[in-house]
Amino acid sequence: MTDDALRSSRAVVIGGGLAGITAALRLADAGLEVTVLEGRPRLGGLAFSFRRGELTVDNGHHVYLRCCTAYRWFLDRVGGTSLAPLQNRLDVPVLDVGRPSGPRLGRLRRNDLPVPFHLAAGLAGYPHLSLAERASVGRAALALGRLDPEDPALDTVDFGSWLARHGQSPRTVEALWDLVGVATLNATAPNSSLALAAKVFKTGLLSEPGAADIGWAGVPLGEIHDTLARAALDAVGVRVELRTKATSLTRTEQGGWSVGTDGERIDADAVVLAVPQRETHGLLPAGAIDAPDRLLDIGTSPILNVHVVYDRKVLRRPFFTALGSPVQWVFDRTEASGLTGPGQYLAVSQSAADEEIDLPVAELRGRYLPELERLLPAARTAGIRDFFVTRERAATFAPAPGVGRLRPGARTRLPGLGLAGAWTATGWPATMEGAVRSGSSAADVALRALGRSHEHPLQEAA
Ligand SMILES: Cc1cc2nc3c(=O)[nH]c(=O)nc-3n(C[C@H](O)[C@H](O)[C@H](O)COP(=O)(O)OP(=O)(O)OC[C@H]3O[C@@H](n4cnc5c(N)ncnc54)[C@H](O)[C@@H]3O)c2cc1C
């Protein structure tokens, strides 16, 4: 194909989440004419913001790690790196309120020594585990480091049984493995595939000293995933159609593609389908992948966020996580949300929230306000300016054992059709990192079908 022919090649990306935005940027960077169709009135998919009075609220607090090289590429590409800074060094305050002797604050920290010594001092000083438990955690971490997350056999095993076989007590699971695992996998250890757990812990804790340093948006997520992403797409000439659902996807007689919406049909040489697994199943043309009904067997897992606006400052740190309490992670979103006046806005992020996701607001209020008072003494005398919850019932795919077999790769059997989404076979759990990687892989599939593999920094990052 000549460059001229390539320049006039057209691609449609269905879905404007992080996977779709990434695919569109990569295809446009390679010189294609790209249209993005997004059913909602904004870009960003599952990671978005909305207005509530004077606040701009994220539907759920999102963090990423320094090892998320593809998401960091994305931030850079849309000009958002400085808006979502990383910690200089991993430092997680862990407040244990479940001890008879009273609350105790510990920290999970790293230093600059080479792997695995970067965590040894932090683990040795972690007060929420006994000496014997800390030693057993070290041994299990080294054993985990020897696993190959790509070994399909690992996907059939659950992480909880593996931890038990490696001498991990219920306390080490609660105070360390699930503390990190629930937040990153969105499931407890018994409900997690060992392959995905090994991926998270190996990449995050055992690849490089700084791999697990945490970053998050200091602005509303929508400012990065919608506003900046939109500007980046506009800058490379991508046509973005919001409030536009793709309703059909068919092959043309000429071997191209036709995408139907309620208002028009768009012809294309290549298509990236970057929608959730159920919607993918609904749009996927016959013969595109083996056993398409398997997509319907990929479960989902909920995340609940509890939002509390106090009339004064009750938390001095930017965030902390709790033990001995139903509260998981608490983030100060005051500045990011635009709250004015003397108050403080805290977002409580509850992963794997199957049991709470449908509880009425009043019940959640009755549960979380006293619990926050237990964790934060200053909250006991503070007034509540606002209390609300956000519920994402299908926040992520369920990382259950066996899920690896159900996740298709980016390539389909039909030329020019690529699949993307955090739920596809990225090797990662459902994360922003997985979404960006999947979008890049699907763009590669489309470009290859057009006879053009386009070298791109993201291929290295991924
Ligand atoms: C509350 C919450 C907290 C999270 N926390 C974290 C975290 O801390 N760290 C992290 O890395 N990840 C986190 N995640 C996961 C992360 O947000 C997702 O993995 C990622 O955003 C998925 O992106 P995606 O592009 O694959 O899919 P989606 O975001 O689901 O995008 C798919 C898009 O397709 C659109 N669509 C669907 N059907 C059609 C159609 N027919 N036509 C056109 N458009 C269509 C949808 O409207 C949607 O915008 C969290 C998710 C939630 C919900």
The ligand as a Gaussian input file, in Angstrom:
#p B3LYP/6-31G(d) Opt

LIG

0 1
 C      -14.999000       2.696000      40.504000
 C      -13.818000       2.186000      39.716000
 C      -12.552000       2.246000      40.266000
 C      -11.455000       1.789000      39.533000
 N      -10.210000       1.905000      40.064000
 C       -9.142000       1.667000      39.285000
 C       -7.841000       1.986000      39.750000
 O       -7.656000       2.466000      40.862000
 N       -6.796000       1.746000      38.912000
 C       -6.976000       1.232000      37.665000
 O       -5.985000       1.071000      36.943000
 N       -8.201000       0.902000      37.201000
 C       -9.277000       1.113000      37.976000
 N      -10.537000       0.832000      37.509000
 C      -10.672000       0.120000      36.225000
 C      -10.520000       1.052000      35.038000
 O      -11.345000       2.197000      35.176000
 C      -10.973000       0.290000      33.790000
 O      -10.277000      -0.931000      33.685000
 C      -10.725000       1.059000      32.493000
 O      -11.145000       2.398000      32.597000
 C      -11.487000       0.343000      31.367000
 O      -11.332000       1.049000      30.165000
 P      -11.890000       0.421000      28.804000
 O      -11.639000       1.418000      27.749000
 O      -11.342000      -0.940000      28.645000
 O      -13.455000       0.196000      29.019000
 P      -14.636000       1.219000      29.346000
 O      -14.127000       2.277000      30.239000
 O      -15.762000       0.366000      29.799000
 O      -14.983000       1.881000      27.946000
 C      -15.872000       1.324000      27.041000
 C      -16.669000       2.451000      26.401000
 O      -17.489000       1.920000      25.371000
 C      -18.703000       2.653000      25.349000
 N      -19.697000       1.830000      24.637000
 C      -20.281000       0.684000      25.016000
 N      -21.075000       0.215000      24.041000
 C      -20.978000       1.090000      23.005000
 C      -21.526000       1.133000      21.702000
 N      -22.360000       0.182000      21.243000
 N      -21.202000       2.175000      20.892000
 C      -20.362000       3.151000      21.319000
 N      -19.813000       3.148000      22.554000
 C      -20.102000       2.126000      23.372000
 C      -19.006000       2.868000      26.819000
 O      -19.918000       3.939000      27.005000
 C      -17.612000       3.153000      27.370000
 O      -17.315000       4.541000      27.367000
 C      -11.643000       1.235000      38.242000
 C      -12.936000       1.174000      37.689000
 C      -14.006000       1.664000      38.401000
 C      -15.359000       1.636000      37.774000

